[in-house]
Amino acid sequence: MKSLEMKTKRHFKGVSIGWKLAAYLLVFVILTLLVVWLFQILLLDVFVENTKKKELGRTADQLSELLGDDSLERSALGYASERFMSISIYRISESGATPVVDVNAWGDGKTLWLGQEQLSSFYQKASENNGVYDTKVAFGGKELEEGGFAFFPFGRENYKDSRIPAKNIRLVHILLASDSTGNQYLLFLDAPLLPLDVTVATLKMQFVWITMFLLVLAALMVHFLYRKISKPLIRMNASAKQLADGKYDVSFSGKGYRETKELAQTLDYAASELSQLDRLQKELIANISHDLRTPLTMIKGYGEMMRDIPDENTPENMQLILDETERLSALVNDLLDISKLQAGATVPQMTQFDLTEVLSEVMARYDAFTKRQGYSIHWSAEGMAPVLADRKMILQAFCNLINNAINYTGEDKQVWVRQTVKDQRVRISFTDTGSGIPQDQVALIWDRYYKVDKVHRRAEVGSGLGLSIVKEILDKHHAAYGVTSTPGAGSTFWFELPVITQGYEEGFH
């Protein structure tokens, strides 16, 4: 455990999830404050000015529809009071501009004073701009230059440029329009820029409070998220380290969000599977050790006896040594076969052949074993069954399933092997009369580490790894397979292959 923690700390140095959350939320807060500062303070005057310009233009359009109407002055006064602006309307004639309406929001009848020269200048600029002109003016109606600078006199002093405060600047909107009789009018609307100094100061104070509030809120969110996300992960990490040390009874707690709960459930499942795998692997080692030790002991014993007692050097003893040697060789070969199959080193070599003919030849070779050991293997087949498969692999799977039925059949030593063809598929089934398999263990019998009977006994034939090899072979052929079993009434193993039309071949992927 200590070495694992040292390795973890050495290879996974970095910032913890708590500090990561704090950093991300701090960046979010800073970006939020920057956006607020940009739009609410730095660009406030821009938004106010654009909004006011649109309001002046909309009012001018509404008043242009009332030109020549008796309600013009009353409507202009209403707009001026409601929208905090001044409105002057002049009738344009050859003799000059004659005031028609002159109102403002204060109701004192005093609007921005304009001389005939200034009106003429504004009229000319509006005419050149499709009858509409927007600008800014300072005291005395002096139009400001680009950038907000204006030149105006102070008493008798020389002209000088000066930055005009926002509260002394008025926005102007000029519209040229005609009434229904063709008389032309100049609508002059102006409004002061609001005194933004107090507004900006208020917003700055609010900004300070918002900053403090967001920082406190971010700290609380970091603490909350740390408890909900980081702590469960830290606990699961500690349990995972124990799991890596071989302690499979650990429990993973994933309280919090759905993802952490799912991760905890997955790790609990992995711990359970690893525990079972470790147990089965130890059982396999014990079983294989037993299978290796027994023939080796017999070979050694009979060899020493034949060496020390010349009369024991008989053909029967020699045959027993050869049989045990063959059993050892079969066990080692099966271990190599299953390792190659699981590693993908063995690839099926697909050929077309008649499965019925090949299996009938195999069953004929089992007659000698049947007579010698007293087993009865009943073989039946329905017609021809051409298939596309690896002949050697399918025969190995077939023999392993027969051997499994022989090893686990009942005392009557009866085994049935049947071949049936239905819906273009051939099924080979193997039935024994043994004790059967409990339903909760049926799915486990294909595992190379699993054994239904916990008391290990030598197989009559084979190495005891036959079903694992069968599973790997049939999986590589994409074949269907399975087992039906009734405890106390025996089991039936089966597999299916597609029957092909004679001469037709298709590849497996």
C-alpha positions, 0 to 999 in steps of 0.5 A: 500500500505504501509503495502504491501511494508513493508511486501515485504521488510521484507519477500524478503530481498536479493540482487537485480537483478542489483547486481546479474548481476554485481556479475555474470559478475565479476565472468565471467571476473575473470574466463576468466582472469584466463584462459588467464593467465594459457594458455598464460603465465604460460603454454606458455613455455609448448605449445612452447616446444611441438610445437617445438618438433612436428616441429623437428619430422616432419622435420626429417621424411621429410628428411629421405625420401631424404636420398641418394638423391642429393637434401638432403643438399639443402632441409635441408638448406631450412628447417633449414632457414624456421623453425629456426633450425640446422640439422646435418646428419651422415652416420653410419658405422663400423668406426664411424659417418661421417657428410653428412649434417651440416646446420643451420638457420644462414647459417654460417655452425656451428651447435651444436658441438658433439663428437663421444662419445656423438653421440654414446650415442645418437645413443644407446638411439635412438636404444633402443627407436625404432629409435627415441629419444627426449631430451634437451641439453645445451652448449657443447651438454651436455644433461640435466637431468630431470627437466631442470638441468645439470652438466657442468664445469666452467673453473677449478672449481668443477662441480655444478648444475645450473638452465639453462635459457630457451634461453640457452637450445636446443631441440634435435630430433634424428632419425635413418633411412636408404636410399634405398641402406641400408646405415644407417643415424643418423639425428640430429635436434636441435632448441633453445627454443625461448627467452620467457622472452620478450614474457612473459613480453609483454603478461603480459602487454597485460594481464593488458590492457585486464583486465582493458578493460574487467572490463570496458566492464563488467560495461557497460554490467551491466548498459545495462542489468540493464536498459533492464531487471531490470528496467521493472521488478521493474516497473512491481513489483510496478504495481503488488503491486497496483494490490494487493491493489485492483487497477485493472486499473494499466498497466504493461509495459514490454519494453525490451526482449520478456520474459518481454513483455510476462510477462507484457501482462500476468499481464495485462490480469490477472489484466483485469480478476481480475477486471471483477471477482471483478465486477461480484462478487459484482454483485453476492453479490448484486443479492443474497442479493436481492434474500434473502431479498425479501422472507425474507421480504415477510415471515416477512410481512405475518407473522406479518400480520397473528399475528396481524390480525387473519382473515389473518391466511389463507391457502393461506398466509401459502402457500405463506410463505412456498413457500418463505421458499422453495425458500430460501432453494433452493438458499442456497442449490444451493450455497452449491452445486456449492461450493462443485462441484468447491472444488471437494467434490462432485464426480460423482457416475457412474451408467447405466440407460436409460436417456429417461425413467428418463427424461420422468418421470421428464417431467411428474412432470412439467405438474403441473407447466405448468398448474398452470403458463400457460407455454407450455413445449413440450417434444420429445424423440427418442428411448432409450438412455442408458448412464453411469453417475451420475443419480442425477447430470444429473437430476439436470443439466436437471432441471436447464436447463429447469428452465433457459428456463422457466425463459428467454422464451418469453411472449408466454411461450413456451419451447421445450425440445428435445432428439435426438440420433446420432452417439452413442451420445444422445443430450438434447436441451432446446429452449426458445423464449426469447430475446437471448444472444449477441454473445460477452457474450455467453462465459460468461453465465456459470460463477457463477458471470455473468448475461446477464440482468444487471437489476436483476429480480427474477427467476420464478423457481430456484435460478439463479445459475443453469447454473454454477451448470450445467457447473460443473456437465457436466465438471465432466462427461466430457460431451460436452455442449454449447449454440446457440443464436440469439438476439431477437429470443431465445436461445438453450442450449444443452448437450451430453452424449455417448450412451453405449451398453446395459450392457456395462460400462466403468469408467470415469477418 
